[in-house]
Amino acid sequence: MPKLSSELLSVLRCPVTGSGLVQEGDELVTVTADGAGNKLRYKIEDGIPLLLPPELLPAAAAAPADQHDAAPRHAAE
């Protein structure tokens, strides 16, 4: 598991709380807790931080792979 660079970590923020993030193994963890006192965790897959709020993860996992890679389609003019 590769370690993310300190430059990247310095600009990444939790999408829910806006808190800074630190790497713990194959996850990023918020520096400060949310309103419920929990530190949020985000997976790192293939060196890419998955910074989706927890409630959006099931929808992202269920989306077909071609949806993620498709270029935007524009109507012919």
mmCIF file of the N, C-alpha and C atoms, coordinates in Angstrom:
data_MODEL
# 
_entry.id   MODEL 
# 
loop_
_atom_site.group_PDB 
_atom_site.id 
_atom_site.type_symbol 
_atom_site.label_atom_id 
_atom_site.label_alt_id 
_atom_site.label_comp_id 
_atom_site.label_asym_id 
_atom_site.label_entity_id 
_atom_site.label_seq_id 
_atom_site.pdbx_PDB_ins_code 
_atom_site.Cartn_x 
_atom_site.Cartn_y 
_atom_site.Cartn_z 
_atom_site.occupancy 
_atom_site.B_iso_or_equiv 
_atom_site.pdbx_formal_charge 
_atom_site.auth_seq_id 
_atom_site.auth_comp_id 
_atom_site.auth_asym_id 
_atom_site.auth_atom_id 
_atom_site.pdbx_PDB_model_num 
ATOM 1   N N  . MET A 1 1  ? 0.844   -1.169 0.000   1.00 0.00 ? 1  MET A N  1 
ATOM 2   C CA . MET A 1 1  ? 0.000   0.000  0.000   1.00 0.00 ? 1  MET A CA 1 
ATOM 3   C C  . MET A 1 1  ? 0.893   1.237  0.000   1.00 0.00 ? 1  MET A C  1 
ATOM 4   N N  . PRO A 1 2  ? 0.783   2.046  -1.065  1.00 0.00 ? 2  PRO A N  1 
ATOM 5   C CA . PRO A 1 2  ? 1.611   3.244  -1.132  1.00 0.00 ? 2  PRO A CA 1 
ATOM 6   C C  . PRO A 1 2  ? 1.106   4.343  -0.200  1.00 0.00 ? 2  PRO A C  1 
ATOM 7   N N  . LYS A 1 3  ? 2.057   5.107  0.282   1.00 0.00 ? 3  LYS A N  1 
ATOM 8   C CA . LYS A 1 3  ? 1.716   6.227  1.141   1.00 0.00 ? 3  LYS A CA 1 
ATOM 9   C C  . LYS A 1 3  ? 1.473   7.448  0.261   1.00 0.00 ? 3  LYS A C  1 
ATOM 10  N N  . LEU A 1 4  ? 0.386   8.186  0.547   1.00 0.00 ? 4  LEU A N  1 
ATOM 11  C CA . LEU A 1 4  ? 0.092   9.399  -0.202  1.00 0.00 ? 4  LEU A CA 1 
ATOM 12  C C  . LEU A 1 4  ? 1.107   10.476 0.165   1.00 0.00 ? 4  LEU A C  1 
ATOM 13  N N  . SER A 1 5  ? 1.418   11.329 -0.778  1.00 0.00 ? 5  SER A N  1 
ATOM 14  C CA . SER A 1 5  ? 2.399   12.378 -0.524  1.00 0.00 ? 5  SER A CA 1 
ATOM 15  C C  . SER A 1 5  ? 1.849   13.401 0.466   1.00 0.00 ? 5  SER A C  1 
ATOM 16  N N  . SER A 1 6  ? 2.754   14.031 1.188   1.00 0.00 ? 6  SER A N  1 
ATOM 17  C CA . SER A 1 6  ? 2.342   15.054 2.153   1.00 0.00 ? 6  SER A CA 1 
ATOM 18  C C  . SER A 1 6  ? 1.720   16.245 1.436   1.00 0.00 ? 6  SER A C  1 
ATOM 19  N N  . GLU A 1 7  ? 2.152   16.520 0.199   1.00 0.00 ? 7  GLU A N  1 
ATOM 20  C CA . GLU A 1 7  ? 1.564   17.616 -0.580  1.00 0.00 ? 7  GLU A CA 1 
ATOM 21  C C  . GLU A 1 7  ? 0.093   17.340 -0.877  1.00 0.00 ? 7  GLU A C  1 
ATOM 22  N N  . LEU A 1 8  ? -0.219  16.106 -1.260  1.00 0.00 ? 8  LEU A N  1 
ATOM 23  C CA . LEU A 1 8  ? -1.605  15.746 -1.543  1.00 0.00 ? 8  LEU A CA 1 
ATOM 24  C C  . LEU A 1 8  ? -2.438  15.800 -0.268  1.00 0.00 ? 8  LEU A C  1 
ATOM 25  N N  . LEU A 1 9  ? -1.916  15.231 0.808   1.00 0.00 ? 9  LEU A N  1 
ATOM 26  C CA . LEU A 1 9  ? -2.655  15.243 2.074   1.00 0.00 ? 9  LEU A CA 1 
ATOM 27  C C  . LEU A 1 9  ? -2.918  16.660 2.574   1.00 0.00 ? 9  LEU A C  1 
ATOM 28  N N  . SER A 1 10 ? -2.041  17.591 2.249   1.00 0.00 ? 10 SER A N  1 
ATOM 29  C CA . SER A 1 10 ? -2.218  18.963 2.726   1.00 0.00 ? 10 SER A CA 1 
ATOM 30  C C  . SER A 1 10 ? -3.397  19.667 2.069   1.00 0.00 ? 10 SER A C  1 
ATOM 31  N N  . VAL A 1 11 ? -3.827  19.193 0.897   1.00 0.00 ? 11 VAL A N  1 
ATOM 32  C CA . VAL A 1 11 ? -4.950  19.843 0.215   1.00 0.00 ? 11 VAL A CA 1 
ATOM 33  C C  . VAL A 1 11 ? -6.253  19.058 0.298   1.00 0.00 ? 11 VAL A C  1 
ATOM 34  N N  . LEU A 1 12 ? -6.186  17.777 0.649   1.00 0.00 ? 12 LEU A N  1 
ATOM 35  C CA . LEU A 1 12 ? -7.406  16.973 0.749   1.00 0.00 ? 12 LEU A CA 1 
ATOM 36  C C  . LEU A 1 12 ? -8.197  17.348 1.991   1.00 0.00 ? 12 LEU A C  1 
ATOM 37  N N  . ARG A 1 13 ? -9.518  17.361 1.868   1.00 0.00 ? 13 ARG A N  1 
ATOM 38  C CA . ARG A 1 13 ? -10.406 17.654 2.987   1.00 0.00 ? 13 ARG A CA 1 
ATOM 39  C C  . ARG A 1 13 ? -11.564 16.679 2.970   1.00 0.00 ? 13 ARG A C  1 
ATOM 40  N N  . CYS A 1 14 ? -12.104 16.415 4.137   1.00 0.00 ? 14 CYS A N  1 
ATOM 41  C CA . CYS A 1 14 ? -13.280 15.563 4.277   1.00 0.00 ? 14 CYS A CA 1 
ATOM 42  C C  . CYS A 1 14 ? -14.457 16.272 3.603   1.00 0.00 ? 14 CYS A C  1 
ATOM 43  N N  . PRO A 1 15 ? -15.197 15.582 2.722   1.00 0.00 ? 15 PRO A N  1 
ATOM 44  C CA . PRO A 1 15 ? -16.332 16.218 2.054   1.00 0.00 ? 15 PRO A CA 1 
ATOM 45  C C  . PRO A 1 15 ? -17.520 16.478 2.982   1.00 0.00 ? 15 PRO A C  1 
ATOM 46  N N  . VAL A 1 16 ? -17.530 15.854 4.135   1.00 0.00 ? 16 VAL A N  1 
ATOM 47  C CA . VAL A 1 16 ? -18.646 16.018 5.076   1.00 0.00 ? 16 VAL A CA 1 
ATOM 48  C C  . VAL A 1 16 ? -18.353 17.131 6.081   1.00 0.00 ? 16 VAL A C  1 
ATOM 49  N N  . THR A 1 17 ? -17.162 17.094 6.687   1.00 0.00 ? 17 THR A N  1 
ATOM 50  C CA . THR A 1 17 ? -16.850 18.027 7.773   1.00 0.00 ? 17 THR A CA 1 
ATOM 51  C C  . THR A 1 17 ? -15.907 19.152 7.369   1.00 0.00 ? 17 THR A C  1 
ATOM 52  N N  . GLY A 1 18 ? -15.188 18.980 6.269   1.00 0.00 ? 18 GLY A N  1 
ATOM 53  C CA . GLY A 1 18 ? -14.186 19.962 5.865   1.00 0.00 ? 18 GLY A CA 1 
ATOM 54  C C  . GLY A 1 18 ? -12.874 19.809 6.613   1.00 0.00 ? 18 GLY A C  1 
ATOM 55  N N  . SER A 1 19 ? -12.775 18.810 7.467   1.00 0.00 ? 19 SER A N  1 
ATOM 56  C CA . SER A 1 19 ? -11.578 18.550 8.269   1.00 0.00 ? 19 SER A CA 1 
ATOM 57  C C  . SER A 1 19 ? -10.432 18.064 7.391   1.00 0.00 ? 19 SER A C  1 
ATOM 58  N N  . GLY A 1 20 ? -9.208  18.304 7.849   1.00 0.00 ? 20 GLY A N  1 
ATOM 59  C CA . GLY A 1 20 ? -8.045  17.720 7.208   1.00 0.00 ? 20 GLY A CA 1 
ATOM 60  C C  . GLY A 1 20 ? -8.063  16.202 7.381   1.00 0.00 ? 20 GLY A C  1 
ATOM 61  N N  . LEU A 1 21 ? -7.229  15.519 6.611   1.00 0.00 ? 21 LEU A N  1 
ATOM 62  C CA . LEU A 1 21 ? -7.186  14.056 6.638   1.00 0.00 ? 21 LEU A CA 1 
ATOM 63  C C  . LEU A 1 21 ? -5.765  13.570 6.873   1.00 0.00 ? 21 LEU A C  1 
ATOM 64  N N  . VAL A 1 22 ? -5.637  12.440 7.567   1.00 0.00 ? 22 VAL A N  1 
ATOM 65  C CA . VAL A 1 22 ? -4.352  11.768 7.752   1.00 0.00 ? 22 VAL A CA 1 
ATOM 66  C C  . VAL A 1 22 ? -4.504  10.335 7.261   1.00 0.00 ? 22 VAL A C  1 
ATOM 67  N N  . GLN A 1 23 ? -3.409  9.763  6.775   1.00 0.00 ? 23 GLN A N  1 
ATOM 68  C CA . GLN A 1 23 ? -3.449  8.391  6.285   1.00 0.00 ? 23 GLN A CA 1 
ATOM 69  C C  . GLN A 1 23 ? -3.165  7.421  7.417   1.00 0.00 ? 23 GLN A C  1 
ATOM 70  N N  . GLU A 1 24 ? -4.035  6.429  7.544   1.00 0.00 ? 24 GLU A N  1 
ATOM 71  C CA . GLU A 1 24 ? -3.840  5.307  8.468   1.00 0.00 ? 24 GLU A CA 1 
ATOM 72  C C  . GLU A 1 24 ? -4.007  4.032  7.660   1.00 0.00 ? 24 GLU A C  1 
ATOM 73  N N  . GLY A 1 25 ? -2.901  3.438  7.279   1.00 0.00 ? 25 GLY A N  1 
ATOM 74  C CA . GLY A 1 25 ? -2.963  2.229  6.460   1.00 0.00 ? 25 GLY A CA 1 
ATOM 75  C C  . GLY A 1 25 ? -3.545  2.539  5.095   1.00 0.00 ? 25 GLY A C  1 
ATOM 76  N N  . ASP A 1 26 ? -4.622  1.818  4.724   1.00 0.00 ? 26 ASP A N  1 
ATOM 77  C CA . ASP A 1 26 ? -5.249  2.042  3.424   1.00 0.00 ? 26 ASP A CA 1 
ATOM 78  C C  . ASP A 1 26 ? -6.510  2.898  3.541   1.00 0.00 ? 26 ASP A C  1 
ATOM 79  N N  . GLU A 1 27 ? -6.527  3.768  4.552   1.00 0.00 ? 27 GLU A N  1 
ATOM 80  C CA . GLU A 1 27 ? -7.652  4.674  4.744   1.00 0.00 ? 27 GLU A CA 1 
ATOM 81  C C  . GLU A 1 27 ? -7.163  6.085  5.071   1.00 0.00 ? 27 GLU A C  1 
ATOM 82  N N  . LEU A 1 28 ? -8.014  7.061  4.783   1.00 0.00 ? 28 LEU A N  1 
ATOM 83  C CA . LEU A 1 28 ? -7.807  8.423  5.245   1.00 0.00 ? 28 LEU A CA 1 
ATOM 84  C C  . LEU A 1 28 ? -8.797  8.653  6.378   1.00 0.00 ? 28 LEU A C  1 
ATOM 85  N N  . VAL A 1 29 ? -8.341  9.296  7.433   1.00 0.00 ? 29 VAL A N  1 
ATOM 86  C CA . VAL A 1 29 ? -9.155  9.525  8.623   1.00 0.00 ? 29 VAL A CA 1 
ATOM 87  C C  . VAL A 1 29 ? -9.183  11.021 8.895   1.00 0.00 ? 29 VAL A C  1 
ATOM 88  N N  . THR A 1 30 ? -10.379 11.526 9.260   1.00 0.00 ? 30 THR A N  1 
ATOM 89  C CA . THR A 1 30 ? -10.491 12.950 9.555   1.00 0.00 ? 30 THR A CA 1 
ATOM 90  C C  . THR A 1 30 ? -9.687  13.298 10.796  1.00 0.00 ? 30 THR A C  1 
ATOM 91  N N  . VAL A 1 31 ? -9.126  14.508 10.796  1.00 0.00 ? 31 VAL A N  1 
ATOM 92  C CA . VAL A 1 31 ? -8.346  14.990 11.925  1.00 0.00 ? 31 VAL A CA 1 
ATOM 93  C C  . VAL A 1 31 ? -9.280  15.327 13.100  1.00 0.00 ? 31 VAL A C  1 
ATOM 94  N N  . THR A 1 32 ? -10.434 15.909 12.777  1.00 0.00 ? 32 THR A N  1 
ATOM 95  C CA . THR A 1 32 ? -11.411 16.252 13.816  1.00 0.00 ? 32 THR A CA 1 
ATOM 96  C C  . THR A 1 32 ? -12.661 15.408 13.638  1.00 0.00 ? 32 THR A C  1 
ATOM 97  N N  . ALA A 1 33 ? -13.379 15.210 14.729  1.00 0.00 ? 33 ALA A N  1 
ATOM 98  C CA . ALA A 1 33 ? -14.590 14.385 14.715  1.00 0.00 ? 33 ALA A CA 1 
ATOM 99  C C  . ALA A 1 33 ? -15.770 15.172 14.155  1.00 0.00 ? 33 ALA A C  1 
ATOM 100 N N  . ASP A 1 34 ? -16.775 14.429 13.696  1.00 0.00 ? 34 ASP A N  1 
ATOM 101 C CA . ASP A 1 34 ? -17.999 15.071 13.230  1.00 0.00 ? 34 ASP A CA 1 
ATOM 102 C C  . ASP A 1 34 ? -18.877 15.446 14.422  1.00 0.00 ? 34 ASP A C  1 
ATOM 103 N N  . GLY A 1 35 ? -20.077 15.909 14.181  1.00 0.00 ? 35 GLY A N  1 
ATOM 104 C CA . GLY A 1 35 ? -20.977 16.342 15.244  1.00 0.00 ? 35 GLY A CA 1 
ATOM 105 C C  . GLY A 1 35 ? -21.327 15.245 16.232  1.00 0.00 ? 35 GLY A C  1 
ATOM 106 N N  . ALA A 1 36 ? -21.274 13.990 15.793  1.00 0.00 ? 36 ALA A N  1 
ATOM 107 C CA . ALA A 1 36 ? -21.594 12.858 16.665  1.00 0.00 ? 36 ALA A CA 1 
ATOM 108 C C  . ALA A 1 36 ? -20.365 12.339 17.403  1.00 0.00 ? 36 ALA A C  1 
ATOM 109 N N  . GLY A 1 37 ? -19.206 12.980 17.183  1.00 0.00 ? 37 GLY A N  1 
ATOM 110 C CA . GLY A 1 37 ? -17.986 12.556 17.862  1.00 0.00 ? 37 GLY A CA 1 
ATOM 111 C C  . GLY A 1 37 ? -17.217 11.460 17.150  1.00 0.00 ? 37 GLY A C  1 
ATOM 112 N N  . ASN A 1 38 ? -17.579 11.173 15.900  1.00 0.00 ? 38 ASN A N  1 
ATOM 113 C CA . ASN A 1 38 ? -16.908 10.117 15.132  1.00 0.00 ? 38 ASN A CA 1 
ATOM 114 C C  . ASN A 1 38 ? -15.905 10.711 14.161  1.00 0.00 ? 38 ASN A C  1 
ATOM 115 N N  . LYS A 1 39 ? -14.779 10.048 14.015  1.00 0.00 ? 39 LYS A N  1 
ATOM 116 C CA . LYS A 1 39 ? -13.827 10.403 12.971  1.00 0.00 ? 39 LYS A CA 1 
ATOM 117 C C  . LYS A 1 39 ? -14.193 9.586  11.738  1.00 0.00 ? 39 LYS A C  1 
ATOM 118 N N  . LEU A 1 40 ? -14.426 10.278 10.630  1.00 0.00 ? 40 LEU A N  1 
ATOM 119 C CA . LEU A 1 40 ? -14.853 9.604  9.406   1.00 0.00 ? 40 LEU A CA 1 
ATOM 120 C C  . LEU A 1 40 ? -13.648 8.990  8.704   1.00 0.00 ? 40 LEU A C  1 
ATOM 121 N N  . ARG A 1 41 ? -13.895 7.889  7.995   1.00 0.00 ? 41 ARG A N  1 
ATOM 122 C CA . ARG A 1 41 ? -12.843 7.140  7.308   1.00 0.00 ? 41 ARG A CA 1 
ATOM 123 C C  . ARG A 1 41 ? -13.197 6.985  5.848   1.00 0.00 ? 41 ARG A C  1 
ATOM 124 N N  . TYR A 1 42 ? -12.162 7.113  5.003   1.00 0.00 ? 42 TYR A N  1 
ATOM 125 C CA . TYR A 1 42 ? -12.328 6.984  3.558   1.00 0.00 ? 42 TYR A CA 1 
ATOM 126 C C  . TYR A 1 42 ? -11.274 6.029  3.032   1.00 0.00 ? 42 TYR A C  1 
ATOM 127 N N  . LYS A 1 43 ? -11.681 5.082  2.200   1.00 0.00 ? 43 LYS A N  1 
ATOM 128 C CA . LYS A 1 43 ? -10.760 4.094  1.634   1.00 0.00 ? 43 LYS A CA 1 
ATOM 129 C C  . LYS A 1 43 ? -9.867  4.714  0.567   1.00 0.00 ? 43 LYS A C  1 
ATOM 130 N N  . ILE A 1 44 ? -8.702  4.112  0.425   1.00 0.00 ? 44 ILE A N  1 
ATOM 131 C CA . ILE A 1 44 ? -7.787  4.437  -0.672  1.00 0.00 ? 44 ILE A CA 1 
ATOM 132 C C  . ILE A 1 44 ? -7.693  3.167  -1.510  1.00 0.00 ? 44 ILE A C  1 
ATOM 133 N N  . GLU A 1 45 ? -8.106  3.248  -2.780  1.00 0.00 ? 45 GLU A N  1 
ATOM 134 C CA . GLU A 1 45 ? -8.047  2.087  -3.669  1.00 0.00 ? 45 GLU A CA 1 
ATOM 135 C C  . GLU A 1 45 ? -7.121  2.394  -4.836  1.00 0.00 ? 45 GLU A C  1 
ATOM 136 N N  . ASP A 1 46 ? -6.133  1.544  -5.028  1.00 0.00 ? 46 ASP A N  1 
ATOM 137 C CA . ASP A 1 46 ? -5.147  1.716  -6.106  1.00 0.00 ? 46 ASP A CA 1 
ATOM 138 C C  . ASP A 1 46 ? -4.495  3.092  -6.053  1.00 0.00 ? 46 ASP A C  1 
ATOM 139 N N  . GLY A 1 47 ? -4.248  3.580  -4.835  1.00 0.00 ? 47 GLY A N  1 
ATOM 140 C CA . GLY A 1 47 ? -3.592  4.870  -4.661  1.00 0.00 ? 47 GLY A CA 1 
ATOM 141 C C  . GLY A 1 47 ? -4.499  6.072  -4.835  1.00 0.00 ? 47 GLY A C  1 
ATOM 142 N N  . ILE A 1 48 ? -5.813  5.836  -5.005  1.00 0.00 ? 48 ILE A N  1 
ATOM 143 C CA . ILE A 1 48 ? -6.773  6.922  -5.223  1.00 0.00 ? 48 ILE A CA 1 
ATOM 144 C C  . ILE A 1 48 ? -7.696  7.031  -4.019  1.00 0.00 ? 48 ILE A C  1 
ATOM 145 N N  . PRO A 1 49 ? -7.715  8.183  -3.346  1.00 0.00 ? 49 PRO A N  1 
ATOM 146 C CA . PRO A 1 49 ? -8.635  8.368  -2.220  1.00 0.00 ? 49 PRO A CA 1 
ATOM 147 C C  . PRO A 1 49 ? -10.080 8.430  -2.713  1.00 0.00 ? 49 PRO A C  1 
ATOM 148 N N  . LEU A 1 50 ? -10.955 7.664  -2.085  1.00 0.00 ? 50 LEU A N  1 
ATOM 149 C CA . LEU A 1 50 ? -12.380 7.667  -2.438  1.00 0.00 ? 50 LEU A CA 1 
ATOM 150 C C  . LEU A 1 50 ? -13.104 8.577  -1.454  1.00 0.00 ? 50 LEU A C  1 
ATOM 151 N N  . LEU A 1 51 ? -13.171 9.846  -1.786  1.00 0.00 ? 51 LEU A N  1 
ATOM 152 C CA . LEU A 1 51 ? -13.719 10.843 -0.876  1.00 0.00 ? 51 LEU A CA 1 
ATOM 153 C C  . LEU A 1 51 ? -15.198 11.085 -1.144  1.00 0.00 ? 51 LEU A C  1 
ATOM 154 N N  . LEU A 1 52 ? -15.982 10.030 -1.024  1.00 0.00 ? 52 LEU A N  1 
ATOM 155 C CA . LEU A 1 52 ? -17.423 10.147 -1.140  1.00 0.00 ? 52 LEU A CA 1 
ATOM 156 C C  . LEU A 1 52 ? -18.038 10.073 0.250   1.00 0.00 ? 52 LEU A C  1 
ATOM 157 N N  . PRO A 1 53 ? -19.055 10.900 0.508   1.00 0.00 ? 53 PRO A N  1 
ATOM 158 C CA . PRO A 1 53 ? -19.754 10.757 1.783   1.00 0.00 ? 53 PRO A CA 1 
ATOM 159 C C  . PRO A 1 53 ? -20.294 9.331  1.905   1.00 0.00 ? 53 PRO A C  1 
ATOM 160 N N  . PRO A 1 54 ? -20.302 8.772  3.113   1.00 0.00 ? 54 PRO A N  1 
ATOM 161 C CA . PRO A 1 54 ? -20.694 7.369  3.295   1.00 0.00 ? 54 PRO A CA 1 
ATOM 162 C C  . PRO A 1 54 ? -22.031 7.002  2.664   1.00 0.00 ? 54 PRO A C  1 
ATOM 163 N N  . GLU A 1 55 ? -22.994 7.917  2.660   1.00 0.00 ? 55 GLU A N  1 
ATOM 164 C CA . GLU A 1 55 ? -24.311 7.591  2.105   1.00 0.00 ? 55 GLU A CA 1 
ATOM 165 C C  . GLU A 1 55 ? -24.297 7.468  0.577   1.00 0.00 ? 55 GLU A C  1 
ATOM 166 N N  . LEU A 1 56 ? -23.252 7.948  -0.098  1.00 0.00 ? 56 LEU A N  1 
ATOM 167 C CA . LEU A 1 56 ? -23.167 7.846  -1.555  1.00 0.00 ? 56 LEU A CA 1 
ATOM 168 C C  . LEU A 1 56 ? -22.366 6.636  -2.035  1.00 0.00 ? 56 LEU A C  1 
ATOM 169 N N  . LEU A 1 57 ? -21.667 5.955  -1.155  1.00 0.00 ? 57 LEU A N  1 
ATOM 170 C CA . LEU A 1 57 ? -20.845 4.808  -1.562  1.00 0.00 ? 57 LEU A CA 1 
ATOM 171 C C  . LEU A 1 57 ? -21.652 3.700  -2.232  1.00 0.00 ? 57 LEU A C  1 
ATOM 172 N N  . PRO A 1 58 ? -22.828 3.289  -1.698  1.00 0.00 ? 58 PRO A N  1 
ATOM 173 C CA . PRO A 1 58 ? -23.573 2.229  -2.388  1.00 0.00 ? 58 PRO A CA 1 
ATOM 174 C C  . PRO A 1 58 ? -23.969 2.608  -3.813  1.00 0.00 ? 58 PRO A C  1 
ATOM 175 N N  . ALA A 1 59 ? -24.372 3.845  -4.041  1.00 0.00 ? 59 ALA A N  1 
ATOM 176 C CA . ALA A 1 59 ? -24.765 4.278  -5.382  1.00 0.00 ? 59 ALA A CA 1 
ATOM 177 C C  . ALA A 1 59 ? -23.566 4.277  -6.323  1.00 0.00 ? 59 ALA A C  1 
ATOM 178 N N  . ALA A 1 60 ? -22.408 4.714  -5.840  1.00 0.00 ? 60 ALA A N  1 
ATOM 179 C CA . ALA A 1 60 ? -21.208 4.732  -6.672  1.00 0.00 ? 60 ALA A CA 1 
ATOM 180 C C  . ALA A 1 60 ? -20.774 3.312  -7.026  1.00 0.00 ? 60 ALA A C  1 
ATOM 181 N N  . ALA A 1 61 ? -20.877 2.396  -6.079  1.00 0.00 ? 61 ALA A N  1 
ATOM 182 C CA . ALA A 1 61 ? -20.478 1.010  -6.330  1.00 0.00 ? 61 ALA A CA 1 
ATOM 183 C C  . ALA A 1 61 ? -21.431 0.332  -7.314  1.00 0.00 ? 61 ALA A C  1 
ATOM 184 N N  . ALA A 1 62 ? -22.702 0.730  -7.304  1.00 0.00 ? 62 ALA A N  1 
ATOM 185 C CA . ALA A 1 62 ? -23.695 0.108  -8.169  1.00 0.00 ? 62 ALA A CA 1 
ATOM 186 C C  . ALA A 1 62 ? -23.684 0.662  -9.584  1.00 0.00 ? 62 ALA A C  1 
ATOM 187 N N  . ALA A 1 63 ? -23.080 1.821  -9.805  1.00 0.00 ? 63 ALA A N  1 
ATOM 188 C CA . ALA A 1 63 ? -23.067 2.441  -11.131 1.00 0.00 ? 63 ALA A CA 1 
ATOM 189 C C  . ALA A 1 63 ? -22.209 1.611  -12.082 1.00 0.00 ? 63 ALA A C  1 
ATOM 190 N N  . PRO A 1 64 ? -22.669 1.439  -13.310 1.00 0.00 ? 64 PRO A N  1 
ATOM 191 C CA . PRO A 1 64 ? -21.862 0.697  -14.288 1.00 0.00 ? 64 PRO A CA 1 
ATOM 192 C C  . PRO A 1 64 ? -20.525 1.393  -14.529 1.00 0.00 ? 64 PRO A C  1 
ATOM 193 N N  . ALA A 1 65 ? -19.489 0.601  -14.754 1.00 0.00 ? 65 ALA A N  1 
ATOM 194 C CA . ALA A 1 65 ? -18.145 1.148  -14.934 1.00 0.00 ? 65 ALA A CA 1 
ATOM 195 C C  . ALA A 1 65 ? -18.072 2.096  -16.113 1.00 0.00 ? 65 ALA A C  1 
ATOM 196 N N  . ASP A 1 66 ? -18.841 1.843  -17.171 1.00 0.00 ? 66 ASP A N  1 
ATOM 197 C CA . ASP A 1 66 ? -18.765 2.729  -18.332 1.00 0.00 ? 66 ASP A CA 1 
ATOM 198 C C  . ASP A 1 66 ? -19.336 4.113  -18.031 1.00 0.00 ? 66 ASP A C  1 
ATOM 199 N N  . GLN A 1 67 ? -20.136 4.239  -17.002 1.00 0.00 ? 67 GLN A N  1 
ATOM 200 C CA . GLN A 1 67 ? -20.658 5.545  -16.607 1.00 0.00 ? 67 GLN A CA 1 
ATOM 201 C C  . GLN A 1 67 ? -19.555 6.422  -16.041 1.00 0.00 ? 67 GLN A C  1 
ATOM 202 N N  . HIS A 1 68 ? -18.600 5.832  -15.368 1.00 0.00 ? 68 HIS A N  1 
ATOM 203 C CA . HIS A 1 68 ? -17.532 6.588  -14.746 1.00 0.00 ? 68 HIS A CA 1 
ATOM 204 C C  . HIS A 1 68 ? -16.535 7.132  -15.771 1.00 0.00 ? 68 HIS A C  1 
ATOM 205 N N  . ASP A 1 69 ? -16.335 6.409  -16.857 1.00 0.00 ? 69 ASP A N  1 
ATOM 206 C CA . ASP A 1 69 ? -15.303 6.763  -17.815 1.00 0.00 ? 69 ASP A CA 1 
ATOM 207 C C  . ASP A 1 69 ? -15.819 7.498  -19.042 1.00 0.00 ? 69 ASP A C  1 
ATOM 208 N N  . ALA A 1 70 ? -17.116 7.594  -19.191 1.00 0.00 ? 70 ALA A N  1 
ATOM 209 C CA . ALA A 1 70 ? -17.682 8.190  -20.397 1.00 0.00 ? 70 ALA A CA 1 
ATOM 210 C C  . ALA A 1 70 ? -17.469 9.696  -20.432 1.00 0.00 ? 70 ALA A C  1 
ATOM 211 N N  . ALA A 1 71 ? -17.123 10.184 -21.598 1.00 0.00 ? 71 ALA A N  1 
ATOM 212 C CA . ALA A 1 71 ? -17.014 11.637 -21.788 1.00 0.00 ? 71 ALA A CA 1 
ATOM 213 C C  . ALA A 1 71 ? -18.415 12.210 -21.883 1.00 0.00 ? 71 ALA A C  1 
ATOM 214 N N  . PRO A 1 72 ? -18.591 13.456 -21.479 1.00 0.00 ? 72 PRO A N  1 
ATOM 215 C CA . PRO A 1 72 ? -19.917 14.052 -21.592 1.00 0.00 ? 72 PRO A CA 1 
ATOM 216 C C  . PRO A 1 72 ? -20.371 14.064 -23.051 1.00 0.00 ? 72 PRO A C  1 
ATOM 217 N N  . ARG A 1 73 ? -21.644 13.775 -23.238 1.00 0.00 ? 73 ARG A N  1 
ATOM 218 C CA . ARG A 1 73 ? -22.197 13.773 -24.592 1.00 0.00 ? 73 ARG A CA 1 
ATOM 219 C C  . ARG A 1 73 ? -22.905 15.087 -24.819 1.00 0.00 ? 73 ARG A C  1 
ATOM 220 N N  . HIS A 1 74 ? -22.658 15.685 -25.981 1.00 0.00 ? 74 HIS A N  1 
ATOM 221 C CA . HIS A 1 74 ? -23.292 16.948 -26.321 1.00 0.00 ? 74 HIS A CA 1 
ATOM 222 C C  . HIS A 1 74 ? -24.175 16.723 -27.555 1.00 0.00 ? 74 HIS A C  1 
ATOM 223 N N  . ALA A 1 75 ? -25.280 17.421 -27.582 1.00 0.00 ? 75 ALA A N  1 
ATOM 224 C CA . ALA A 1 75 ? -26.180 17.331 -28.731 1.00 0.00 ? 75 ALA A CA 1 
ATOM 225 C C  . ALA A 1 75 ? -25.497 17.922 -29.961 1.00 0.00 ? 75 ALA A C  1 
ATOM 226 N N  . ALA A 1 76 ? -25.743 17.333 -31.107 1.00 0.00 ? 76 ALA A N  1 
ATOM 227 C CA . ALA A 1 76 ? -25.165 17.873 -32.331 1.00 0.00 ? 76 ALA A CA 1 
ATOM 228 C C  . ALA A 1 76 ? -25.757 19.229 -32.622 1.00 0.00 ? 76 ALA A C  1 
ATOM 229 N N  . GLU A 1 77 ? -24.934 20.132 -33.072 1.00 0.00 ? 77 GLU A N  1 
ATOM 230 C CA . GLU A 1 77 ? -25.404 21.499 -33.339 1.00 0.00 ? 77 GLU A CA 1 
ATOM 231 C C  . GLU A 1 77 ? -25.581 21.731 -34.807 1.00 0.00 ? 77 GLU A C  1 
# 
